[in-house]
Amino acid sequence: MIPVTSILNSLIKDTQEFVCKYKNFSSFIRRTIPTQYKELFTIHGCRAIYRTTIELLENNKTFTFEEKEAYICHFNFSSTERAYLRTDFFEQRKNIQIIWSKWLILITSSILSGSELNIKDYK
């Protein structure tokens, strides 16, 4: 399940269907990118953009490596770790989504206003 912030929730008409339709980040990306852009976007590219940006935005290293990897459905845990890992980090992923959403809104505002953007502008 993909965590959805209240902002995103207000932008999606049928949120419940949207959230339940995609089991993970990979299936979400594969099914939502318009056909003409499929060759330009890759799941790994989207994950790389997200992971790099969230590392730069995250203040005080709030989230663990495992929580950030869980957000992008990138589980590289050993079989022993997977056997003992009993969480999907849903609440943490929801908080990561809030940080990511605020960043996207800041970028969009900057583009629309024609102003310059610096990652230091994010608070």
KEZA-152184 format. One record per residue: residue number from 1; x, y, z of N, C-alpha, C in turn; residue in three letters. Coordinates in pm, 1 decimal, decimal comma. Layout:
<sites>
@num NUM | n_east X | n_north Y | n_up Z | ca_east X | ca_north Y | ca_up Z | c_east X | c_north Y | c_up Z | residuo ala
...
</sites>
This chain:
<sites>
@num 1 | n_east 84,7 | n_north -117,7 | n_up 0,0 | ca_east 0,0 | ca_north 0,0 | ca_up 0,0 | c_east 89,2 | c_north 124,0 | c_up 0,0 | residuo met
@num 2 | n_east 51,5 | n_north 223,9 | n_up -77,6 | ca_east 127,2 | ca_north 348,0 | ca_up -87,0 | c_east 64,4 | c_north 449,6 | c_up 7,8 | residuo ile
@num 3 | n_east 142,6 | n_north 505,9 | n_up 101,8 | ca_east 85,2 | ca_north 606,6 | ca_up 190,5 | c_east 52,7 | c_north 732,9 | c_up 111,7 | residuo pro
@num 4 | n_east -59,8 | n_north 795,2 | n_up 143,4 | ca_east -104,1 | ca_north 914,6 | ca_up 72,1 | c_east -124,8 | c_north 1026,5 | c_up 172,2 | residuo val
@num 5 | n_east -64,1 | n_north 1141,9 | n_up 147,3 | ca_east -80,1 | ca_north 1256,8 | ca_up 236,6 | c_east -215,3 | c_north 1321,9 | c_up 212,6 | residuo thr
@num 6 | n_east -255,3 | n_north 1411,3 | n_up 302,8 | ca_east -383,5 | ca_north 1479,8 | ca_up 288,1 | c_east -384,8 | c_north 1566,9 | c_up 162,5 | residuo ser
@num 7 | n_east -270,7 | n_north 1624,4 | n_up 127,4 | ca_east -262,5 | ca_north 1706,2 | ca_up 6,1 | c_east -287,3 | c_north 1619,3 | c_up -115,8 | residuo ile
@num 8 | n_east -217,6 | n_north 1507,5 | n_up -124,1 | ca_east -236,7 | ca_north 1416,9 | ca_up -236,8 | c_east -378,2 | c_north 1360,0 | c_up -235,7 | residuo leu
@num 9 | n_east -426,7 | n_north 1332,5 | n_up -117,8 | ca_east -561,6 | ca_north 1280,1 | ca_up -102,5 | c_east -664,1 | c_north 1374,4 | c_up -165,8 | residuo asn
@num 10 | n_east -645,8 | n_north 1504,9 | n_up -146,8 | ca_east -739,9 | ca_north 1601,3 | ca_up -203,0 | c_east -726,3 | c_north 1613,6 | c_up -354,5 | residuo ser
@num 11 | n_east -612,3 | n_north 1572,3 | n_up -409,4 | ca_east -590,8 | ca_north 1581,9 | ca_up -553,6 | c_east -639,2 | c_north 1459,5 | c_up -630,4 | residuo leu
@num 12 | n_east -659,8 | n_north 1351,3 | n_up -561,6 | ca_east -701,4 | ca_north 1227,3 | ca_up -627,2 | c_east -851,4 | c_north 1208,2 | c_up -604,6 | residuo ile
@num 13 | n_east -925,7 | n_north 1194,5 | n_up -712,9 | ca_east -1071,8 | ca_north 1183,3 | ca_up -701,1 | c_east -1114,5 | c_north 1059,3 | c_up -624,9 | residuo lys
@num 14 | n_east -1066,2 | n_north 945,6 | n_up -663,3 | ca_east -1108,3 | ca_north 821,2 | ca_up -600,4 | c_east -988,9 | c_north 759,7 | c_up -527,7 | residuo asp
@num 15 | n_east -952,3 | n_north 821,5 | n_up -416,7 | ca_east -831,1 | ca_north 784,2 | ca_up -345,3 | c_east -830,1 | c_north 638,2 | c_up -302,4 | residuo thr
@num 16 | n_east -938,0 | n_north 589,8 | n_up -250,1 | ca_east -939,4 | ca_north 452,9 | ca_up -199,7 | c_east -906,3 | c_north 354,3 | c_up -311,0 | residuo gln
@num 17 | n_east -968,0 | n_north 372,9 | n_up -426,6 | ca_east -940,1 | ca_north 284,5 | ca_up -539,6 | c_east -794,9 | c_north 299,0 | c_up -583,8 | residuo glu
@num 18 | n_east -744,6 | n_north 421,6 | n_up -583,9 | ca_east -607,9 | ca_north 449,2 | ca_up -625,8 | c_east -507,1 | c_north 380,8 | c_up -533,6 | residuo phe
@num 19 | n_east -525,8 | n_north 397,5 | n_up -403,2 | ca_east -432,3 | ca_north 341,5 | ca_up -306,3 | c_east -432,3 | c_north 189,3 | c_up -311,0 | residuo val
@num 20 | n_east -549,2 | n_north 129,8 | n_up -320,0 | ca_east -559,2 | ca_north -15,7 | ca_up -318,1 | c_east -517,3 | c_north -80,7 | c_up -449,9 | residuo cys
@num 21 | n_east -524,7 | n_north -6,5 | n_up -558,2 | ca_east -495,6 | ca_north -61,4 | ca_up -689,8 | c_east -348,7 | c_north -99,2 | c_up -705,9 | residuo lys
@num 22 | n_east -259,1 | n_north -22,3 | n_up -645,3 | ca_east -115,8 | ca_north -44,8 | ca_up -661,5 | c_east -57,1 | c_north -104,3 | c_up -534,7 | residuo tyr
@num 23 | n_east 3,6 | n_north -220,5 | n_up -548,9 | ca_east 57,7 | ca_north -290,3 | ca_up -432,4 | c_east 190,6 | c_north -233,3 | c_up -387,5 | residuo lys
@num 24 | n_east 265,4 | n_north -172,5 | n_up -480,2 | ca_east 395,8 | ca_north -117,4 | ca_up -443,7 | c_east 437,1 | c_north -7,9 | c_up -540,7 | residuo asn
@num 25 | n_east 548,3 | n_north 54,0 | n_up -510,3 | ca_east 600,4 | ca_north 166,0 | ca_up -588,5 | c_east 623,9 | c_north 126,3 | c_up -733,5 | residuo phe
@num 26 | n_east 678,9 | n_north 8,9 | n_up -756,2 | ca_east 709,6 | ca_north -36,7 | ca_up -891,5 | c_east 583,7 | c_north -46,4 | c_up -977,2 | residuo ser
@num 27 | n_east 479,7 | n_north -107,8 | n_up -924,0 | ca_east 357,7 | ca_north -120,7 | ca_up -1003,1 | c_east 291,6 | c_north 15,0 | c_up -1024,3 | residuo ser
@num 28 | n_east 302,5 | n_north 103,5 | n_up -926,9 | ca_east 249,6 | ca_north 239,5 | ca_up -940,8 | c_east 318,9 | c_north 310,9 | c_up -1056,6 | residuo phe
@num 29 | n_east 452,6 | n_north 308,5 | n_up -1060,3 | ca_east 528,6 | ca_north 376,2 | ca_up -1165,4 | c_east 497,0 | c_north 314,6 | c_up -1301,7 | residuo ile
@num 30 | n_east 500,4 | n_north 183,7 | n_up -1310,2 | ca_east 476,0 | ca_north 115,6 | ca_up -1439,2 | c_east 339,9 | c_north 149,5 | c_up -1498,3 | residuo arg
@num 31 | n_east 240,4 | n_north 163,3 | n_up -1414,4 | ca_east 103,7 | ca_north 181,6 | ca_up -1464,1 | c_east 60,9 | c_north 327,2 | c_up -1476,5 | residuo arg
@num 32 | n_east 134,3 | n_north 421,0 | n_up -1420,4 | ca_east 89,4 | ca_north 560,3 | ca_up -1423,0 | c_east 170,0 | c_north 650,0 | c_up -1515,9 | residuo thr
@num 33 | n_east 284,7 | n_north 606,5 | n_up -1562,8 | ca_east 363,4 | ca_north 688,5 | ca_up -1655,4 | c_east 298,9 | c_north 681,0 | c_up -1794,0 | residuo ile
@num 34 | n_east 271,0 | n_north 796,9 | n_up -1853,8 | ca_east 212,8 | ca_north 795,8 | ca_up -1988,9 | c_east 303,4 | c_north 721,2 | c_up -2086,9 | residuo pro
@num 35 | n_east 242,9 | n_north 654,5 | n_up -2181,9 | ca_east 313,7 | ca_north 570,0 | ca_up -2278,9 | c_east 430,2 | c_north 642,1 | c_up -2345,8 | residuo thr
@num 36 | n_east 409,1 | n_north 767,1 | n_up -2386,8 | ca_east 514,5 | ca_north 838,4 | ca_up -2459,4 | c_east 638,7 | c_north 866,4 | c_up -2373,7 | residuo gln
@num 37 | n_east 628,0 | n_north 851,1 | n_up -2242,6 | ca_east 742,3 | ca_north 876,1 | ca_up -2154,5 | c_east 803,6 | c_north 749,2 | c_up -2097,9 | residuo tyr
@num 38 | n_east 747,5 | n_north 634,2 | n_up -2127,2 | ca_east 793,8 | ca_north 508,6 | ca_up -2066,6 | c_east 941,8 | c_north 481,4 | c_up -2090,5 | residuo lys
@num 39 | n_east 993,6 | n_north 520,0 | n_up -2207,0 | ca_east 1136,3 | ca_north 496,7 | ca_up -2234,1 | c_east 1225,3 | c_north 595,1 | c_up -2159,5 | residuo glu
@num 40 | n_east 1170,1 | n_north 708,6 | n_up -2118,9 | ca_east 1248,6 | ca_north 810,1 | ca_up -2048,5 | c_east 1253,9 | c_north 786,2 | c_up -1898,1 | residuo leu
@num 41 | n_east 1151,5 | n_north 719,3 | n_up -1844,7 | ca_east 1143,1 | ca_north 694,2 | ca_up -1701,3 | c_east 1167,1 | c_north 547,4 | c_up -1672,2 | residuo phe
@num 42 | n_east 1245,9 | n_north 522,3 | n_up -1570,9 | ca_east 1262,8 | ca_north 385,5 | ca_up -1523,8 | c_east 1234,2 | c_north 382,6 | c_up -1374,4 | residuo thr
@num 43 | n_east 1199,1 | n_north 267,1 | n_up -1326,9 | ca_east 1173,3 | ca_north 253,6 | ca_up -1183,3 | c_east 1299,8 | c_north 287,5 | c_up -1105,0 | residuo ile
@num 44 | n_east 1412,9 | n_north 238,9 | n_up -1152,3 | ca_east 1538,6 | ca_north 266,0 | ca_up -1081,0 | c_east 1572,5 | c_north 414,2 | c_up -1084,3 | residuo his
@num 45 | n_east 1542,7 | n_north 480,3 | n_up -1194,0 | ca_east 1566,8 | ca_north 624,4 | ca_up -1202,9 | c_east 1480,0 | c_north 701,6 | c_up -1105,2 | residuo gly
@num 46 | n_east 1352,6 | n_north 664,4 | n_up -1097,0 | ca_east 1262,0 | ca_north 729,7 | ca_up -1002,0 | c_east 1307,5 | c_north 704,8 | c_up -858,3 | residuo cys
@num 47 | n_east 1347,0 | n_north 581,8 | n_up -829,9 | ca_east 1396,4 | ca_north 549,7 | ca_up -695,1 | c_east 1522,8 | c_north 629,2 | c_up -663,2 | residuo arg
@num 48 | n_east 1611,4 | n_north 642,4 | n_up -760,5 | ca_east 1736,7 | ca_north 715,7 | ca_up -738,7 | c_east 1708,8 | c_north 863,2 | c_up -709,7 | residuo ala
@num 49 | n_east 1616,5 | n_north 922,7 | n_up -785,6 | ca_east 1581,0 | ca_north 1063,0 | ca_up -761,4 | c_east 1523,7 | c_north 1078,7 | c_up -621,0 | residuo ile
@num 50 | n_east 1431,7 | n_north 991,1 | n_up -586,6 | ca_east 1368,9 | ca_north 997,2 | ca_up -454,4 | c_east 1472,6 | c_north 980,9 | c_up -343,5 | residuo tyr
@num 51 | n_east 1552,9 | n_north 875,3 | n_up -350,9 | ca_east 1647,4 | ca_north 845,0 | ca_up -242,1 | c_east 1750,5 | c_north 955,1 | c_up -224,9 | residuo arg
@num 52 | n_east 1799,8 | n_north 1008,7 | n_up -335,7 | ca_east 1897,5 | ca_north 1117,5 | ca_up -327,2 | c_east 1833,8 | c_north 1240,9 | c_up -265,0 | residuo thr
@num 53 | n_east 1714,7 | n_north 1275,6 | n_up -312,3 | ca_east 1647,0 | ca_north 1395,8 | ca_up -261,9 | c_east 1609,2 | c_north 1381,5 | c_up -115,9 | residuo thr
@num 54 | n_east 1554,0 | n_north 1267,7 | n_up -76,2 | ca_east 1510,5 | ca_north 1251,9 | ca_up 62,6 | c_east 1631,0 | c_north 1256,3 | c_up 157,1 | residuo ile
@num 55 | n_east 1745,8 | n_north 1206,7 | n_up 112,4 | ca_east 1867,4 | ca_north 1216,0 | ca_up 194,1 | c_east 1907,4 | c_north 1361,1 | c_up 215,8 | residuo glu
@num 56 | n_east 1892,6 | n_north 1443,1 | n_up 112,5 | ca_east 1928,8 | ca_north 1584,5 | ca_up 122,5 | c_east 1827,0 | c_north 1664,6 | c_up 201,4 | residuo leu
@num 57 | n_east 1700,6 | n_north 1628,7 | n_up 193,5 | ca_east 1594,2 | ca_north 1703,1 | ca_up 261,1 | c_east 1579,5 | c_north 1667,5 | c_up 408,2 | residuo leu
@num 58 | n_east 1604,8 | n_north 1543,8 | n_up 439,2 | ca_east 1576,4 | ca_north 1493,2 | ca_up 573,5 | c_east 1664,3 | c_north 1562,3 | c_up 677,4 | residuo glu
@num 59 | n_east 1599,0 | n_north 1632,4 | n_up 768,0 | ca_east 1671,2 | ca_north 1698,1 | ca_up 876,6 | c_east 1688,5 | c_north 1601,2 | c_up 992,4 | residuo asn
@num 60 | n_east 1799,8 | n_north 1607,0 | n_up 1056,0 | ca_east 1827,0 | ca_north 1527,7 | ca_up 1177,1 | c_east 1820,2 | c_north 1377,0 | c_up 1155,2 | residuo asn
@num 61 | n_east 1829,0 | n_north 1332,1 | n_up 1031,0 | ca_east 1827,2 | ca_north 1188,3 | ca_up 1000,2 | c_east 1715,8 | c_north 1118,0 | c_up 1078,0 | residuo lys
@num 62 | n_east 1594,7 | n_north 1163,3 | n_up 1056,2 | ca_east 1476,2 | ca_north 1114,3 | ca_up 1126,0 | c_east 1445,1 | c_north 968,9 | c_up 1095,5 | residuo thr
@num 63 | n_east 1470,9 | n_north 926,1 | n_up 969,9 | ca_east 1431,1 | ca_north 793,8 | ca_up 926,0 | c_east 1551,9 | c_north 702,7 | c_up 910,0 | residuo phe
@num 64 | n_east 1529,8 | n_north 576,1 | n_up 938,8 | ca_east 1638,0 | ca_north 478,9 | ca_up 923,3 | c_east 1652,9 | c_north 440,7 | c_up 776,0 | residuo thr
@num 65 | n_east 1764,8 | n_north 381,7 | n_up 745,0 | ca_east 1789,5 | ca_north 332,0 | ca_up 609,8 | c_east 1678,5 | c_north 234,8 | c_up 569,0 | residuo phe
@num 66 | n_east 1640,7 | n_north 145,6 | n_up 659,3 | ca_east 1538,6 | ca_north 45,2 | ca_up 630,6 | c_east 1403,3 | c_north 108,6 | c_up 599,8 | residuo glu
@num 67 | n_east 1368,4 | n_north 214,0 | n_up 673,7 | ca_east 1240,8 | ca_north 281,7 | ca_up 649,7 | c_east 1238,6 | c_north 348,3 | c_up 512,2 | residuo glu
@num 68 | n_east 1348,8 | n_north 411,2 | n_up 474,1 | ca_east 1355,9 | ca_north 476,6 | ca_up 342,8 | c_east 1354,8 | c_north 373,4 | c_up 230,5 | residuo lys
@num 69 | n_east 1419,5 | n_north 262,1 | n_up 251,8 | ca_east 1418,8 | ca_north 156,4 | ca_up 150,5 | c_east 1279,5 | c_north 93,4 | c_up 139,6 | residuo glu
@num 70 | n_east 1210,7 | n_north 78,9 | n_up 252,8 | ca_east 1075,6 | ca_north 23,6 | ca_up 251,3 | c_east 981,5 | c_north 114,9 | c_up 173,0 | residuo ala
@num 71 | n_east 1004,3 | n_north 245,3 | n_up 180,3 | ca_east 919,0 | ca_north 339,9 | ca_up 107,7 | c_east 920,8 | c_north 312,2 | c_up -42,7 | residuo tyr
@num 72 | n_east 1035,5 | n_north 274,2 | n_up -94,2 | ca_east 1046,0 | ca_north 247,1 | ca_up -238,1 | c_east 1040,1 | c_north 97,4 | c_up -267,7 | residuo ile
@num 73 | n_east 993,2 | n_north 21,7 | n_up -169,5 | ca_east 977,4 | ca_north -124,5 | ca_up -185,8 | c_east 1107,5 | c_north -188,6 | c_up -231,7 | residuo cys
@num 74 | n_east 1214,3 | n_north -149,5 | n_up -168,3 | ca_east 1346,7 | ca_north -199,9 | ca_up -204,0 | c_east 1401,3 | c_north -273,7 | c_up -82,7 | residuo his
@num 75 | n_east 1365,4 | n_north -399,1 | n_up -71,4 | ca_east 1404,4 | ca_north -479,0 | ca_up 44,3 | c_east 1522,3 | c_north -567,8 | c_up 9,0 | residuo phe
@num 76 | n_east 1637,4 | n_north -535,2 | n_up 61,8 | ca_east 1756,3 | ca_north -616,8 | ca_up 39,8 | c_east 1799,9 | c_north -683,8 | c_up 169,2 | residuo asn
@num 77 | n_east 1702,6 | n_north -727,1 | n_up 245,3 | ca_east 1733,0 | ca_north -789,6 | ca_up 372,1 | c_east 1766,8 | c_north -936,8 | c_up 351,2 | residuo phe
@num 78 | n_east 1848,2 | n_north -989,3 | n_up 438,6 | ca_east 1879,8 | ca_north -1132,0 | ca_up 431,7 | c_east 1754,5 | c_north -1211,3 | c_up 469,9 | residuo ser
@num 79 | n_east 1756,5 | n_north -1340,5 | n_up 444,1 | ca_east 1640,7 | ca_north -1423,2 | ca_up 477,9 | c_east 1615,4 | c_north -1422,5 | c_up 628,7 | residuo ser
@num 80 | n_east 1720,6 | n_north -1413,8 | n_up 706,5 | ca_east 1705,2 | ca_north -1407,4 | ca_up 852,7 | c_east 1639,6 | c_north -1275,6 | c_up 892,8 | residuo thr
@num 81 | n_east 1688,0 | n_north -1164,9 | n_up 836,3 | ca_east 1627,9 | ca_north -1035,0 | ca_up 867,9 | c_east 1481,3 | c_north -1031,6 | c_up 827,5 | residuo glu
@num 82 | n_east 1448,7 | n_north -1083,0 | n_up 709,8 | ca_east 1309,7 | ca_north -1084,9 | ca_up 663,0 | c_east 1221,7 | c_north -1169,7 | c_up 755,3 | residuo arg
@num 83 | n_east 1276,2 | n_north -1276,3 | n_up 809,4 | ca_east 1198,9 | ca_north -1363,1 | ca_up 898,0 | c_east 1159,5 | c_north -1290,9 | c_up 1027,2 | residuo ala
@num 84 | n_east 1243,6 | n_north -1199,6 | n_up 1073,4 | ca_east 1217,4 | ca_north -1129,6 | ca_up 1198,6 | c_east 1155,1 | c_north -991,7 | c_up 1179,7 | residuo tyr
@num 85 | n_east 1157,3 | n_north -940,0 | n_up 1061,0 | ca_east 1101,9 | ca_north -807,1 | ca_up 1033,8 | c_east 949,9 | c_north -816,4 | c_up 1025,9 | residuo leu
@num 86 | n_east 882,1 | n_north -762,8 | n_up 1124,8 | ca_east 736,6 | ca_north -777,5 | ca_up 1132,9 | c_east 663,4 | c_north -644,7 | c_up 1112,6 | residuo arg
@num 87 | n_east 721,2 | n_north -555,3 | n_up 1036,3 | ca_east 657,1 | ca_north -426,8 | ca_up 1011,0 | c_east 666,7 | c_north -391,3 | c_up 863,6 | residuo thr
@num 88 | n_east 572,4 | n_north -310,4 | n_up 821,3 | ca_east 579,7 | ca_north -257,1 | ca_up 685,0 | c_east 620,7 | c_north -109,9 | c_up 689,1 | residuo asp
@num 89 | n_east 651,9 | n_north -58,5 | n_up 809,3 | ca_east 695,1 | ca_north 80,6 | ca_up 828,3 | c_east 591,5 | c_north 180,2 | c_up 775,2 | residuo phe
@num 90 | n_east 463,4 | n_north 145,5 | n_up 783,2 | ca_east 361,2 | ca_north 229,5 | ca_up 721,1 | c_east 362,1 | c_north 371,9 | c_up 775,8 | residuo phe
@num 91 | n_east 363,8 | n_north 387,9 | n_up 907,4 | ca_east 362,1 | ca_north 523,1 | ca_up 966,0 | c_east 485,6 | c_north 602,9 | c_up 926,8 | residuo glu
@num 92 | n_east 601,4 | n_north 538,2 | n_up 926,4 | ca_east 724,1 | ca_north 605,9 | ca_up 886,6 | c_east 718,6 | c_north 644,3 | c_up 738,1 | residuo gln
@num 93 | n_east 666,0 | n_north 552,9 | n_up 655,3 | ca_east 654,4 | ca_north 582,4 | ca_up 511,8 | c_east 558,3 | c_north 698,2 | c_up 488,4 | residuo arg
@num 94 | n_east 455,2 | n_north 707,2 | n_up 571,3 | ca_east 360,6 | ca_north 818,3 | ca_up 559,8 | c_east 431,8 | c_north 951,4 | c_up 590,1 | residuo lys
@num 95 | n_east 515,0 | n_north 952,6 | n_up 691,4 | ca_east 589,6 | ca_north 1073,8 | ca_up 726,2 | c_east 693,3 | c_north 1109,7 | c_up 619,3 | residuo asn
@num 96 | n_east 754,4 | n_north 1009,3 | n_up 559,6 | ca_east 847,2 | ca_north 1034,0 | ca_up 448,7 | c_east 769,7 | c_north 1095,9 | c_up 332,8 | residuo ile
@num 97 | n_east 649,1 | n_north 1046,8 | n_up 307,0 | ca_east 567,3 | ca_north 1100,3 | ca_up 197,9 | c_east 533,0 | c_north 1246,8 | c_up 221,9 | residuo gln
@num 98 | n_east 512,7 | n_north 1286,5 | n_up 345,1 | ca_east 483,4 | ca_north 1426,7 | ca_up 376,8 | c_east 603,0 | c_north 1513,7 | c_up 339,6 | residuo ile
@num 99 | n_east 723,4 | n_north 1470,9 | n_up 375,6 | ca_east 844,9 | ca_north 1545,8 | ca_up 339,7 | c_east 856,7 | c_north 1555,5 | c_up 187,9 | residuo ile
@num 100 | n_east 838,5 | n_north 1443,1 | n_up 119,1 | ca_east 848,7 | ca_north 1437,5 | ca_up -26,8 | c_east 743,4 | c_north 1529,2 | c_up -90,6 | residuo trp
@num 101 | n_east 620,0 | n_north 1525,8 | n_up -41,6 | ca_east 512,0 | ca_north 1608,3 | ca_up -96,6 | c_east 540,9 | c_north 1757,1 | c_up -80,2 | residuo ser
@num 102 | n_east 589,4 | n_north 1795,5 | n_up 37,0 | ca_east 623,8 | ca_north 1936,7 | ca_up 59,9 | c_east 731,8 | c_north 1982,1 | c_up -37,0 | residuo lys
@num 103 | n_east 828,7 | n_north 1896,2 | n_up -63,2 | ca_east 935,7 | ca_north 1928,6 | ca_up -157,6 | c_east 879,5 | c_north 1946,6 | c_up -298,8 | residuo trp
@num 104 | n_east 791,2 | n_north 1856,1 | n_up -340,0 | ca_east 731,7 | ca_north 1866,5 | ca_up -473,7 | c_east 647,4 | c_north 1992,6 | c_up -487,7 | residuo leu
@num 105 | n_east 577,1 | n_north 2030,5 | n_up -383,2 | ca_east 498,2 | ca_north 2154,5 | ca_up -385,6 | c_east 591,1 | c_north 2274,9 | c_up -396,2 | residuo ile
@num 106 | n_east 702,7 | n_north 2273,5 | n_up -324,0 | ca_east 800,2 | ca_north 2382,5 | ca_up -331,6 | c_east 858,7 | c_north 2393,3 | c_up -472,3 | residuo leu
@num 107 | n_east 892,8 | n_north 2279,7 | n_up -532,7 | ca_east 945,3 | ca_north 2279,7 | ca_up -669,5 | c_east 841,7 | c_north 2335,6 | c_up -766,8 | residuo ile
@num 108 | n_east 719,2 | n_north 2288,4 | n_up -755,7 | ca_east 612,3 | ca_north 2332,7 | ca_up -844,5 | c_east 588,5 | c_north 2482,7 | c_up -830,5 | residuo thr
@num 109 | n_east 584,5 | n_north 2531,7 | n_up -707,6 | ca_east 566,0 | ca_north 2675,4 | ca_up -683,0 | c_east 679,0 | c_north 2755,7 | c_up -745,3 | residuo ser
@num 110 | n_east 800,3 | n_north 2704,8 | n_up -731,5 | ca_east 917,0 | ca_north 2772,6 | ca_up -788,1 | c_east 908,5 | c_north 2780,0 | c_up -940,2 | residuo ser
@num 111 | n_east 870,5 | n_north 2669,7 | n_up -1002,4 | ca_east 857,7 | ca_north 2665,4 | ca_up -1148,9 | c_east 748,8 | c_north 2762,3 | c_up -1194,7 | residuo ile
@num 112 | n_east 634,0 | n_north 2758,2 | n_up -1129,1 | ca_east 521,9 | ca_north 2843,3 | ca_up -1168,9 | c_east 549,7 | c_north 2991,5 | c_up -1148,8 | residuo leu
@num 113 | n_east 627,5 | n_north 3023,1 | n_up -1045,8 | ca_east 657,8 | ca_north 3164,4 | ca_up -1018,9 | c_east 782,4 | c_north 3212,6 | c_up -1093,0 | residuo ser
@num 114 | n_east 858,2 | n_north 3118,2 | n_up -1150,0 | ca_east 979,5 | ca_north 3155,4 | ca_up -1222,4 | c_east 1095,6 | c_north 3190,7 | c_up -1130,3 | residuo gly
@num 115 | n_east 1084,0 | n_north 3155,4 | n_up -1002,9 | ca_east 1191,7 | ca_north 3188,2 | ca_up -908,1 | c_east 1292,9 | c_north 3073,7 | c_up -901,7 | residuo ser
@num 116 | n_east 1411,6 | n_north 3108,6 | n_up -855,9 | ca_east 1518,0 | ca_north 3008,8 | ca_up -842,9 | c_east 1495,4 | c_north 2926,6 | c_up -716,8 | residuo glu
@num 117 | n_east 1533,9 | n_north 2802,9 | n_up -721,8 | ca_east 1512,2 | ca_north 2713,4 | ca_up -607,4 | c_east 1643,5 | c_north 2655,1 | c_up -562,1 | residuo leu
@num 118 | n_east 1662,9 | n_north 2650,0 | n_up -432,0 | ca_east 1780,4 | ca_north 2588,5 | ca_up -372,3 | c_east 1730,6 | c_north 2490,0 | c_up -269,9 | residuo asn
@num 119 | n_east 1794,0 | n_north 2375,9 | n_up -261,6 | ca_east 1749,4 | ca_north 2274,7 | ca_up -164,1 | c_east 1755,7 | c_north 2328,9 | c_up -21,9 | residuo ile
@num 120 | n_east 1835,9 | n_north 2430,9 | n_up 0,9 | ca_east 1843,2 | ca_north 2493,9 | ca_up 134,0 | c_east 1715,6 | c_north 2569,2 | c_up 167,0 | residuo lys
@num 121 | n_east 1632,9 | n_north 2599,2 | n_up 63,6 | ca_east 1506,2 | ca_north 2667,6 | ca_up 84,9 | c_east 1405,0 | c_north 2578,6 | c_up 155,5 | residuo asp
@num 122 | n_east 1425,7 | n_north 2447,9 | n_up 149,4 | ca_east 1332,2 | ca_north 2353,7 | ca_up 210,6 | c_east 1347,1 | c_north 2357,3 | c_up 361,3 | residuo tyr
@num 123 | n_east 1234,1 | n_north 2367,4 | n_up 429,5 | ca_east 1237,0 | ca_north 2365,4 | ca_up 576,1 | c_east 1134,8 | c_north 2269,2 | c_up 627,5 | residuo lys
</sites>
